[in-house]
């Protein structure tokens, strides 16, 4: 896995975990890390949220590229 792919996956997982905590426990992990209350933002939290969004956009592009490639990753996974 390329470094950029790993970074994008990590960012999307952080965002998914944060949203899961928001939905289930009304707890914003990113805000808490930066010493803020639920729902508050500052420049640092907006950078984190923006990076998570960029990671998701990158992931969408990577998935689309894999679908277009003649030999898809999923097709070779079962051949092992």
PyMOL Python script that loads the backbone (N, CA, C, O; Angstrom):
from pymol import cmd

cmd.read_pdbstr("""\
ATOM      1  N   UNK A   1       0.856  -1.178   0.000  1.00  0.00           N
ATOM      2  CA  UNK A   1       0.000   0.000   0.000  1.00  0.00           C
ATOM      3  C   UNK A   1       0.900   1.239   0.000  1.00  0.00           C
ATOM      4  O   UNK A   1       1.847   1.334   0.780  1.00  0.00           O
ATOM      5  N   UNK A   2       0.595   2.155  -0.862  1.00  0.00           N
ATOM      6  CA  UNK A   2       1.374   3.387  -0.922  1.00  0.00           C
ATOM      7  C   UNK A   2       1.163   4.232   0.325  1.00  0.00           C
ATOM      8  O   UNK A   2       0.132   4.126   0.988  1.00  0.00           O
ATOM      9  N   UNK A   3       2.128   5.057   0.635  1.00  0.00           N
ATOM     10  CA  UNK A   3       2.034   5.907   1.827  1.00  0.00           C
ATOM     11  C   UNK A   3       0.818   6.825   1.791  1.00  0.00           C
ATOM     12  O   UNK A   3       0.144   7.013   2.804  1.00  0.00           O
ATOM     13  N   UNK A   4       0.542   7.391   0.631  1.00  0.00           N
ATOM     14  CA  UNK A   4      -0.608   8.287   0.518  1.00  0.00           C
ATOM     15  C   UNK A   4      -1.912   7.521   0.743  1.00  0.00           C
ATOM     16  O   UNK A   4      -2.843   8.039   1.360  1.00  0.00           O
ATOM     17  N   UNK A   5      -1.976   6.282   0.239  1.00  0.00           N
ATOM     18  CA  UNK A   5      -3.160   5.450   0.476  1.00  0.00           C
ATOM     19  C   UNK A   5      -3.328   5.190   1.968  1.00  0.00           C
ATOM     20  O   UNK A   5      -4.436   5.282   2.496  1.00  0.00           O
ATOM     21  N   UNK A   6      -2.237   4.867   2.643  1.00  0.00           N
ATOM     22  CA  UNK A   6      -2.284   4.593   4.074  1.00  0.00           C
ATOM     23  C   UNK A   6      -2.703   5.834   4.861  1.00  0.00           C
ATOM     24  O   UNK A   6      -3.488   5.741   5.805  1.00  0.00           O
ATOM     25  N   UNK A   7      -2.180   6.984   4.473  1.00  0.00           N
ATOM     26  CA  UNK A   7      -2.563   8.233   5.126  1.00  0.00           C
ATOM     27  C   UNK A   7      -4.047   8.514   4.933  1.00  0.00           C
ATOM     28  O   UNK A   7      -4.738   8.891   5.879  1.00  0.00           O
ATOM     29  N   UNK A   8      -4.536   8.331   3.713  1.00  0.00           N
ATOM     30  CA  UNK A   8      -5.953   8.577   3.429  1.00  0.00           C
ATOM     31  C   UNK A   8      -6.841   7.634   4.234  1.00  0.00           C
ATOM     32  O   UNK A   8      -7.852   8.061   4.791  1.00  0.00           O
ATOM     33  N   UNK A   9      -6.477   6.368   4.299  1.00  0.00           N
ATOM     34  CA  UNK A   9      -7.259   5.399   5.075  1.00  0.00           C
ATOM     35  C   UNK A   9      -7.258   5.782   6.546  1.00  0.00           C
ATOM     36  O   UNK A   9      -8.298   5.719   7.202  1.00  0.00           O
ATOM     37  N   UNK A  10      -6.114   6.175   7.071  1.00  0.00           N
ATOM     38  CA  UNK A  10      -6.011   6.576   8.472  1.00  0.00           C
ATOM     39  C   UNK A  10      -6.908   7.774   8.759  1.00  0.00           C
ATOM     40  O   UNK A  10      -7.619   7.795   9.764  1.00  0.00           O
ATOM     41  N   UNK A  11      -6.873   8.761   7.887  1.00  0.00           N
ATOM     42  CA  UNK A  11      -7.695   9.951   8.076  1.00  0.00           C
ATOM     43  C   UNK A  11      -9.185   9.619   8.038  1.00  0.00           C
ATOM     44  O   UNK A  11      -9.961  10.126   8.847  1.00  0.00           O
ATOM     45  N   UNK A  12      -9.573   8.775   7.102  1.00  0.00           N
ATOM     46  CA  UNK A  12     -10.987   8.406   6.994  1.00  0.00           C
ATOM     47  C   UNK A  12     -11.421   7.595   8.223  1.00  0.00           C
ATOM     48  O   UNK A  12     -12.545   7.754   8.699  1.00  0.00           O
ATOM     49  N   UNK A  13     -10.548   6.736   8.733  1.00  0.00           N
ATOM     50  CA  UNK A  13     -10.874   5.994   9.954  1.00  0.00           C
ATOM     51  C   UNK A  13     -11.019   6.925  11.152  1.00  0.00           C
ATOM     52  O   UNK A  13     -11.930   6.754  11.963  1.00  0.00           O
ATOM     53  N   UNK A  14     -10.134   7.903  11.268  1.00  0.00           N
ATOM     54  CA  UNK A  14     -10.244   8.883  12.354  1.00  0.00           C
ATOM     55  C   UNK A  14     -11.579   9.622  12.246  1.00  0.00           C
ATOM     56  O   UNK A  14     -12.278   9.800  13.243  1.00  0.00           O
ATOM     57  N   UNK A  15     -11.922  10.044  11.044  1.00  0.00           N
ATOM     58  CA  UNK A  15     -13.188  10.744  10.844  1.00  0.00           C
ATOM     59  C   UNK A  15     -14.385   9.864  11.140  1.00  0.00           C
ATOM     60  O   UNK A  15     -15.357  10.315  11.745  1.00  0.00           O
ATOM     61  N   UNK A  16     -14.322   8.606  10.714  1.00  0.00           N
ATOM     62  CA  UNK A  16     -15.419   7.683  10.979  1.00  0.00           C
ATOM     63  C   UNK A  16     -15.591   7.415  12.467  1.00  0.00           C
ATOM     64  O   UNK A  16     -16.712   7.390  12.976  1.00  0.00           O
ATOM     65  N   UNK A  17     -14.476   7.217  13.162  1.00  0.00           N
ATOM     66  CA  UNK A  17     -14.551   7.015  14.606  1.00  0.00           C
ATOM     67  C   UNK A  17     -15.105   8.248  15.304  1.00  0.00           C
ATOM     68  O   UNK A  17     -15.924   8.139  16.216  1.00  0.00           O
ATOM     69  N   UNK A  18     -14.656   9.418  14.874  1.00  0.00           N
ATOM     70  CA  UNK A  18     -15.153  10.651  15.482  1.00  0.00           C
ATOM     71  C   UNK A  18     -16.659  10.787  15.278  1.00  0.00           C
ATOM     72  O   UNK A  18     -17.383  11.109  16.220  1.00  0.00           O
ATOM     73  N   UNK A  19     -17.137  10.546  14.056  1.00  0.00           N
ATOM     74  CA  UNK A  19     -18.573  10.659  13.796  1.00  0.00           C
ATOM     75  C   UNK A  19     -19.359   9.595  14.535  1.00  0.00           C
ATOM     76  O   UNK A  19     -20.482   9.846  14.972  1.00  0.00           O
ATOM     77  N   UNK A  20     -18.784   8.405  14.681  1.00  0.00           N
ATOM     78  CA  UNK A  20     -19.441   7.372  15.470  1.00  0.00           C
ATOM     79  C   UNK A  20     -19.604   7.792  16.922  1.00  0.00           C
ATOM     80  O   UNK A  20     -20.657   7.588  17.525  1.00  0.00           O
ATOM     81  N   UNK A  21     -18.547   8.381  17.478  1.00  0.00           N
ATOM     82  CA  UNK A  21     -18.627   8.876  18.850  1.00  0.00           C
ATOM     83  C   UNK A  21     -19.620  10.024  18.987  1.00  0.00           C
ATOM     84  O   UNK A  21     -20.330  10.121  19.987  1.00  0.00           O
ATOM     85  N   UNK A  22     -19.667  10.886  17.985  1.00  0.00           N
ATOM     86  CA  UNK A  22     -20.639  11.992  18.005  1.00  0.00           C
ATOM     87  C   UNK A  22     -22.056  11.432  18.012  1.00  0.00           C
ATOM     88  O   UNK A  22     -22.901  11.885  18.784  1.00  0.00           O
ATOM     89  N   UNK A  23     -22.313  10.455  17.161  1.00  0.00           N
ATOM     90  CA  UNK A  23     -23.661   9.898  17.067  1.00  0.00           C
ATOM     91  C   UNK A  23     -24.068   9.063  18.261  1.00  0.00           C
ATOM     92  O   UNK A  23     -25.210   9.143  18.713  1.00  0.00           O
ATOM     93  N   UNK A  24     -23.155   8.268  18.776  1.00  0.00           N
ATOM     94  CA  UNK A  24     -23.497   7.349  19.864  1.00  0.00           C
ATOM     95  C   UNK A  24     -23.376   7.973  21.253  1.00  0.00           C
ATOM     96  O   UNK A  24     -24.175   7.681  22.143  1.00  0.00           O
ATOM     97  N   UNK A  25     -22.378   8.828  21.433  1.00  0.00           N
ATOM     98  CA  UNK A  25     -22.087   9.318  22.784  1.00  0.00           C
ATOM     99  C   UNK A  25     -22.092  10.836  22.909  1.00  0.00           C
ATOM    100  O   UNK A  25     -21.807  11.371  23.981  1.00  0.00           O
ATOM    101  N   UNK A  26     -22.414  11.532  21.824  1.00  0.00           N
ATOM    102  CA  UNK A  26     -22.360  12.993  21.814  1.00  0.00           C
ATOM    103  C   UNK A  26     -21.016  13.471  22.359  1.00  0.00           C
ATOM    104  O   UNK A  26     -20.939  14.329  23.238  1.00  0.00           O
ATOM    105  N   UNK A  27     -19.950  12.870  21.791  1.00  0.00           N
ATOM    106  CA  UNK A  27     -18.578  13.185  22.201  1.00  0.00           C
ATOM    107  C   UNK A  27     -17.752  13.435  20.951  1.00  0.00           C
ATOM    108  O   UNK A  27     -17.623  12.556  20.099  1.00  0.00           O
ATOM    109  N   UNK A  28     -17.198  14.624  20.840  1.00  0.00           N
ATOM    110  CA  UNK A  28     -16.375  15.006  19.693  1.00  0.00           C
ATOM    111  C   UNK A  28     -14.910  14.834  20.086  1.00  0.00           C
ATOM    112  O   UNK A  28     -14.335  15.678  20.773  1.00  0.00           O
ATOM    113  N   UNK A  29     -14.318  13.725  19.638  1.00  0.00           N
ATOM    114  CA  UNK A  29     -12.941  13.397  19.999  1.00  0.00           C
ATOM    115  C   UNK A  29     -11.960  14.459  19.517  1.00  0.00           C
ATOM    116  O   UNK A  29     -11.041  14.829  20.247  1.00  0.00           O
ATOM    117  N   UNK A  30     -12.144  14.949  18.304  1.00  0.00           N
ATOM    118  CA  UNK A  30     -11.223  15.945  17.755  1.00  0.00           C
ATOM    119  C   UNK A  30     -11.275  17.230  18.581  1.00  0.00           C
ATOM    120  O   UNK A  30     -10.234  17.797  18.912  1.00  0.00           O
ATOM    121  N   UNK A  31     -12.464  17.682  18.909  1.00  0.00           N
ATOM    122  CA  UNK A  31     -12.594  18.880  19.742  1.00  0.00           C
ATOM    123  C   UNK A  31     -11.962  18.641  21.105  1.00  0.00           C
ATOM    124  O   UNK A  31     -11.267  19.515  21.624  1.00  0.00           O
ATOM    125  N   UNK A  32     -12.192  17.467  21.693  1.00  0.00           N
ATOM    126  CA  UNK A  32     -11.642  17.142  23.005  1.00  0.00           C
ATOM    127  C   UNK A  32     -10.115  17.157  22.992  1.00  0.00           C
ATOM    128  O   UNK A  32      -9.486  17.659  23.924  1.00  0.00           O
ATOM    129  N   UNK A  33      -9.521  16.602  21.927  1.00  0.00           N
ATOM    130  CA  UNK A  33      -8.052  16.580  21.817  1.00  0.00           C
ATOM    131  C   UNK A  33      -7.496  17.997  21.850  1.00  0.00           C
ATOM    132  O   UNK A  33      -6.425  18.233  22.411  1.00  0.00           O
ATOM    133  N   UNK A  34      -8.213  18.933  21.257  1.00  0.00           N
ATOM    134  CA  UNK A  34      -7.750  20.322  21.217  1.00  0.00           C
ATOM    135  C   UNK A  34      -8.312  21.171  22.353  1.00  0.00           C
ATOM    136  O   UNK A  34      -8.240  22.399  22.306  1.00  0.00           O
ATOM    137  N   UNK A  35      -8.865  20.525  23.367  1.00  0.00           N
ATOM    138  CA  UNK A  35      -9.322  21.237  24.560  1.00  0.00           C
ATOM    139  C   UNK A  35     -10.612  22.010  24.395  1.00  0.00           C
ATOM    140  O   UNK A  35     -10.859  22.967  25.129  1.00  0.00           O
ATOM    141  N   UNK A  36     -11.434  21.613  23.449  1.00  0.00           N
ATOM    142  CA  UNK A  36     -12.695  22.309  23.188  1.00  0.00           C
ATOM    143  C   UNK A  36     -13.877  21.465  23.639  1.00  0.00           C
ATOM    144  O   UNK A  36     -13.749  20.259  23.846  1.00  0.00           O
ATOM    145  N   UNK A  37     -15.015  22.102  23.787  1.00  0.00           N
ATOM    146  CA  UNK A  37     -16.250  21.400  24.112  1.00  0.00           C
ATOM    147  C   UNK A  37     -16.903  20.884  22.835  1.00  0.00           C
ATOM    148  O   UNK A  37     -16.544  21.284  21.728  1.00  0.00           O
ATOM    149  N   UNK A  38     -17.854  20.002  23.010  1.00  0.00           N
ATOM    150  CA  UNK A  38     -18.588  19.420  21.893  1.00  0.00           C
ATOM    151  C   UNK A  38     -19.136  20.510  20.975  1.00  0.00           C
ATOM    152  O   UNK A  38     -19.789  21.450  21.428  1.00  0.00           O
ATOM    153  N   UNK A  39     -18.862  20.372  19.693  1.00  0.00           N
ATOM    154  CA  UNK A  39     -19.387  21.310  18.708  1.00  0.00           C
ATOM    155  C   UNK A  39     -18.542  22.550  18.475  1.00  0.00           C
ATOM    156  O   UNK A  39     -18.779  23.285  17.516  1.00  0.00           O
ATOM    157  N   UNK A  40     -17.562  22.798  19.332  1.00  0.00           N
ATOM    158  CA  UNK A  40     -16.696  23.968  19.138  1.00  0.00           C
ATOM    159  C   UNK A  40     -15.604  23.634  18.128  1.00  0.00           C
ATOM    160  O   UNK A  40     -15.159  22.492  18.018  1.00  0.00           O
ATOM    161  N   UNK A  41     -15.188  24.653  17.401  1.00  0.00           N
ATOM    162  CA  UNK A  41     -14.094  24.475  16.455  1.00  0.00           C
ATOM    163  C   UNK A  41     -13.102  25.623  16.598  1.00  0.00           C
ATOM    164  O   UNK A  41     -13.427  26.701  17.096  1.00  0.00           O
ATOM    165  N   UNK A  42     -11.899  25.355  16.150  1.00  0.00           N
ATOM    166  CA  UNK A  42     -10.883  26.389  16.006  1.00  0.00           C
ATOM    167  C   UNK A  42     -10.084  26.040  14.757  1.00  0.00           C
ATOM    168  O   UNK A  42     -10.450  25.118  14.028  1.00  0.00           O
ATOM    169  N   UNK A  43      -9.016  26.754  14.505  1.00  0.00           N
ATOM    170  CA  UNK A  43      -8.248  26.517  13.286  1.00  0.00           C
ATOM    171  C   UNK A  43      -7.700  25.090  13.233  1.00  0.00           C
ATOM    172  O   UNK A  43      -7.701  24.465  12.172  1.00  0.00           O
ATOM    173  N   UNK A  44      -7.233  24.576  14.367  1.00  0.00           N
ATOM    174  CA  UNK A  44      -6.647  23.230  14.386  1.00  0.00           C
ATOM    175  C   UNK A  44      -7.692  22.159  14.074  1.00  0.00           C
ATOM    176  O   UNK A  44      -7.423  21.245  13.294  1.00  0.00           O
ATOM    177  N   UNK A  45      -8.874  22.259  14.671  1.00  0.00           N
ATOM    178  CA  UNK A  45      -9.901  21.250  14.401  1.00  0.00           C
ATOM    179  C   UNK A  45     -10.377  21.337  12.954  1.00  0.00           C
ATOM    180  O   UNK A  45     -10.664  20.315  12.332  1.00  0.00           O
ATOM    181  N   UNK A  46     -10.460  22.545  12.421  1.00  0.00           N
ATOM    182  CA  UNK A  46     -10.869  22.685  11.016  1.00  0.00           C
ATOM    183  C   UNK A  46      -9.835  22.079  10.087  1.00  0.00           C
ATOM    184  O   UNK A  46     -10.195  21.522   9.050  1.00  0.00           O
ATOM    185  N   UNK A  47      -8.552  22.176  10.435  1.00  0.00           N
ATOM    186  CA  UNK A  47      -7.509  21.525   9.633  1.00  0.00           C
ATOM    187  C   UNK A  47      -7.699  20.014   9.662  1.00  0.00           C
ATOM    188  O   UNK A  47      -7.627  19.358   8.623  1.00  0.00           O
ATOM    189  N   UNK A  48      -7.941  19.458  10.852  1.00  0.00           N
ATOM    190  CA  UNK A  48      -8.158  18.011  10.965  1.00  0.00           C
ATOM    191  C   UNK A  48      -9.378  17.593  10.155  1.00  0.00           C
ATOM    192  O   UNK A  48      -9.309  16.634   9.387  1.00  0.00           O
ATOM    193  N   UNK A  49     -10.492  18.299  10.317  1.00  0.00           N
ATOM    194  CA  UNK A  49     -11.705  17.951   9.574  1.00  0.00           C
ATOM    195  C   UNK A  49     -11.482  18.081   8.062  1.00  0.00           C
ATOM    196  O   UNK A  49     -11.992  17.269   7.290  1.00  0.00           O
ATOM    197  N   UNK A  50     -10.737  19.080   7.645  1.00  0.00           N
ATOM    198  CA  UNK A  50     -10.443  19.261   6.216  1.00  0.00           C
ATOM    199  C   UNK A  50      -9.579  18.127   5.690  1.00  0.00           C
ATOM    200  O   UNK A  50      -9.801  17.639   4.582  1.00  0.00           O
ATOM    201  N   UNK A  51      -8.597  17.704   6.474  1.00  0.00           N
ATOM    202  CA  UNK A  51      -7.739  16.590   6.057  1.00  0.00           C
ATOM    203  C   UNK A  51      -8.535  15.292   5.959  1.00  0.00           C
ATOM    204  O   UNK A  51      -8.307  14.493   5.051  1.00  0.00           O
ATOM    205  N   UNK A  52      -9.463  15.077   6.882  1.00  0.00           N
ATOM    206  CA  UNK A  52     -10.329  13.894   6.813  1.00  0.00           C
ATOM    207  C   UNK A  52     -11.147  13.940   5.523  1.00  0.00           C
ATOM    208  O   UNK A  52     -11.270  12.930   4.829  1.00  0.00           O
ATOM    209  N   UNK A  53     -11.702  15.099   5.202  1.00  0.00           N
ATOM    210  CA  UNK A  53     -12.464  15.244   3.964  1.00  0.00           C
ATOM    211  C   UNK A  53     -11.615  15.003   2.727  1.00  0.00           C
ATOM    212  O   UNK A  53     -12.056  14.346   1.784  1.00  0.00           O
ATOM    213  N   UNK A  54     -10.410  15.530   2.730  1.00  0.00           N
ATOM    214  CA  UNK A  54      -9.502  15.304   1.594  1.00  0.00           C
ATOM    215  C   UNK A  54      -9.135  13.826   1.474  1.00  0.00           C
ATOM    216  O   UNK A  54      -9.011  13.296   0.370  1.00  0.00           O
ATOM    217  N   UNK A  55      -8.963  13.168   2.621  1.00  0.00           N
ATOM    218  CA  UNK A  55      -8.692  11.726   2.606  1.00  0.00           C
ATOM    219  C   UNK A  55      -9.838  10.955   1.972  1.00  0.00           C
ATOM    220  O   UNK A  55      -9.614  10.005   1.222  1.00  0.00           O
ATOM    221  N   UNK A  56     -11.059  11.361   2.272  1.00  0.00           N
ATOM    222  CA  UNK A  56     -12.231  10.701   1.686  1.00  0.00           C
ATOM    223  C   UNK A  56     -12.305  10.946   0.178  1.00  0.00           C
ATOM    224  O   UNK A  56     -12.610  10.030  -0.585  1.00  0.00           O
ATOM    225  N   UNK A  57     -12.031  12.168  -0.249  1.00  0.00           N
ATOM    226  CA  UNK A  57     -12.040  12.479  -1.688  1.00  0.00           C
ATOM    227  C   UNK A  57     -10.960  11.670  -2.404  1.00  0.00           C
ATOM    228  O   UNK A  57     -11.196  11.138  -3.489  1.00  0.00           O
ATOM    229  N   UNK A  58      -9.784  11.580  -1.803  1.00  0.00           N
ATOM    230  CA  UNK A  58      -8.706  10.769  -2.376  1.00  0.00           C
ATOM    231  C   UNK A  58      -9.144   9.304  -2.468  1.00  0.00           C
ATOM    232  O   UNK A  58      -8.900   8.641  -3.476  1.00  0.00           O
ATOM    233  N   UNK A  59      -9.789   8.806  -1.415  1.00  0.00           N
ATOM    234  CA  UNK A  59     -10.251   7.417  -1.414  1.00  0.00           C
ATOM    235  C   UNK A  59     -11.270   7.145  -2.503  1.00  0.00           C
ATOM    236  O   UNK A  59     -11.234   6.090  -3.137  1.00  0.00           O
ATOM    237  N   UNK A  60     -12.177   8.082  -2.726  1.00  0.00           N
ATOM    238  CA  UNK A  60     -13.161   7.934  -3.798  1.00  0.00           C
ATOM    239  C   UNK A  60     -12.452   7.850  -5.154  1.00  0.00           C
ATOM    240  O   UNK A  60     -12.793   7.017  -5.994  1.00  0.00           O
ATOM    241  N   UNK A  61     -11.466   8.723  -5.353  1.00  0.00           N
ATOM    242  CA  UNK A  61     -10.706   8.697  -6.604  1.00  0.00           C
ATOM    243  C   UNK A  61      -9.936   7.398  -6.777  1.00  0.00           C
ATOM    244  O   UNK A  61      -9.879   6.852  -7.878  1.00  0.00           O
ATOM    245  N   UNK A  62      -9.344   6.899  -5.698  1.00  0.00           N
ATOM    246  CA  UNK A  62      -8.587   5.646  -5.773  1.00  0.00           C
ATOM    247  C   UNK A  62      -9.502   4.470  -6.097  1.00  0.00           C
ATOM    248  O   UNK A  62      -9.146   3.604  -6.896  1.00  0.00           O
ATOM    249  N   UNK A  63     -10.679   4.439  -5.478  1.00  0.00           N
ATOM    250  CA  UNK A  63     -11.630   3.368  -5.782  1.00  0.00           C
ATOM    251  C   UNK A  63     -12.108   3.436  -7.224  1.00  0.00           C
ATOM    252  O   UNK A  63     -12.235   2.408  -7.890  1.00  0.00           O
ATOM    253  N   UNK A  64     -12.369   4.635  -7.704  1.00  0.00           N
ATOM    254  CA  UNK A  64     -12.804   4.797  -9.092  1.00  0.00           C
ATOM    255  C   UNK A  64     -11.714   4.356 -10.055  1.00  0.00           C
ATOM    256  O   UNK A  64     -12.006   3.732 -11.076  1.00  0.00           O
ATOM    257  N   UNK A  65     -10.465   4.673  -9.744  1.00  0.00           N
ATOM    258  CA  UNK A  65      -9.350   4.278 -10.606  1.00  0.00           C
ATOM    259  C   UNK A  65      -9.201   2.758 -10.636  1.00  0.00           C
ATOM    260  O   UNK A  65      -8.905   2.180 -11.681  1.00  0.00           O
ATOM    261  N   UNK A  66      -9.404   2.121  -9.499  1.00  0.00           N
ATOM    262  CA  UNK A  66      -9.306   0.656  -9.451  1.00  0.00           C
ATOM    263  C   UNK A  66     -10.423  -0.003 -10.248  1.00  0.00           C
ATOM    264  O   UNK A  66     -10.218  -1.044 -10.871  1.00  0.00           O
ATOM    265  N   UNK A  67     -11.599   0.603 -10.225  1.00  0.00           N
ATOM    266  CA  UNK A  67     -12.718   0.047 -11.002  1.00  0.00           C
ATOM    267  C   UNK A  67     -12.449   0.127 -12.494  1.00  0.00           C
ATOM    268  O   UNK A  67     -12.868  -0.743 -13.257  1.00  0.00           O
ATOM    269  N   UNK A  68     -11.742   1.184 -12.910  1.00  0.00           N
ATOM    270  CA  UNK A  68     -11.463   1.382 -14.332  1.00  0.00           C
ATOM    271  C   UNK A  68     -10.308   0.530 -14.821  1.00  0.00           C
ATOM    272  O   UNK A  68     -10.196   0.280 -16.021  1.00  0.00           O
ATOM    273  N   UNK A  69      -9.437   0.074 -13.912  1.00  0.00           N
ATOM    274  CA  UNK A  69      -8.268  -0.688 -14.349  1.00  0.00           C
ATOM    275  C   UNK A  69      -8.699  -2.070 -14.834  1.00  0.00           C
ATOM    276  O   UNK A  69      -9.625  -2.667 -14.285  1.00  0.00           O
ATOM    277  N   UNK A  70      -8.013  -2.579 -15.879  1.00  0.00           N
ATOM    278  CA  UNK A  70      -8.401  -3.866 -16.454  1.00  0.00           C
ATOM    279  C   UNK A  70      -8.237  -5.030 -15.479  1.00  0.00           C
ATOM    280  O   UNK A  70      -9.038  -5.964 -15.495  1.00  0.00           O
ATOM    281  N   UNK A  71      -7.221  -4.983 -14.643  1.00  0.00           N
ATOM    282  CA  UNK A  71      -7.008  -6.038 -13.661  1.00  0.00           C
ATOM    283  C   UNK A  71      -7.253  -5.412 -12.294  1.00  0.00           C
ATOM    284  O   UNK A  71      -6.364  -4.782 -11.720  1.00  0.00           O
ATOM    285  N   UNK A  72      -8.462  -5.591 -11.780  1.00  0.00           N
ATOM    286  CA  UNK A  72      -8.834  -4.972 -10.511  1.00  0.00           C
ATOM    287  C   UNK A  72      -8.211  -5.688  -9.335  1.00  0.00           C
ATOM    288  O   UNK A  72      -7.889  -6.873  -9.415  1.00  0.00           O
ATOM    289  N   UNK A  73      -8.043  -4.968  -8.247  1.00  0.00           N
ATOM    290  CA  UNK A  73      -7.474  -5.522  -7.031  1.00  0.00           C
ATOM    291  C   UNK A  73      -8.351  -6.653  -6.500  1.00  0.00           C
ATOM    292  O   UNK A  73      -7.831  -7.664  -6.030  1.00  0.00           O
ATOM    293  N   UNK A  74      -9.661  -6.497  -6.568  1.00  0.00           N
ATOM    294  CA  UNK A  74     -10.576  -7.504  -6.038  1.00  0.00           C
ATOM    295  C   UNK A  74     -10.507  -8.777  -6.849  1.00  0.00           C
ATOM    296  O   UNK A  74     -10.703  -9.860  -6.299  1.00  0.00           O
ATOM    297  N   UNK A  75     -10.236  -8.683  -8.134  1.00  0.00           N
ATOM    298  CA  UNK A  75     -10.183  -9.875  -8.987  1.00  0.00           C
ATOM    299  C   UNK A  75      -8.982 -10.746  -8.642  1.00  0.00           C
ATOM    300  O   UNK A  75      -9.045 -11.967  -8.788  1.00  0.00           O
ATOM    301  N   UNK A  76      -7.908 -10.149  -8.194  1.00  0.00           N
ATOM    302  CA  UNK A  76      -6.705 -10.931  -7.865  1.00  0.00           C
ATOM    303  C   UNK A  76      -6.700 -11.395  -6.423  1.00  0.00           C
ATOM    304  O   UNK A  76      -5.919 -12.279  -6.070  1.00  0.00           O
ATOM    305  N   UNK A  77      -7.549 -10.825  -5.577  1.00  0.00           N
ATOM    306  CA  UNK A  77      -7.549 -11.187  -4.159  1.00  0.00           C
ATOM    307  C   UNK A  77      -7.963 -12.638  -3.943  1.00  0.00           C
ATOM    308  O   UNK A  77      -7.429 -13.296  -3.050  1.00  0.00           O
ATOM    309  N   UNK A  78      -8.891 -13.149  -4.727  1.00  0.00           N
ATOM    310  CA  UNK A  78      -9.346 -14.519  -4.556  1.00  0.00           C
ATOM    311  C   UNK A  78      -8.411 -15.552  -5.145  1.00  0.00           C
ATOM    312  O   UNK A  78      -8.568 -16.743  -4.877  1.00  0.00           O
ATOM    313  N   UNK A  79      -7.446 -15.131  -5.938  1.00  0.00           N
ATOM    314  CA  UNK A  79      -6.535 -16.051  -6.612  1.00  0.00           C
ATOM    315  C   UNK A  79      -5.388 -16.508  -5.734  1.00  0.00           C
ATOM    316  O   UNK A  79      -4.584 -17.339  -6.159  1.00  0.00           O
ATOM    317  N   UNK A  80      -5.290 -15.986  -4.515  1.00  0.00           N
ATOM    318  CA  UNK A  80      -4.165 -16.331  -3.638  1.00  0.00           C
ATOM    319  C   UNK A  80      -4.305 -17.674  -3.027  1.00  0.00           C
ATOM    320  O   UNK A  80      -3.436 -18.100  -2.267  1.00  0.00           O
TER     321      UNK A  80
END
""", "prot")
cmd.dss("prot")
cmd.show_as("cartoon", "prot")
cmd.util.cbc("prot")
cmd.orient("prot")
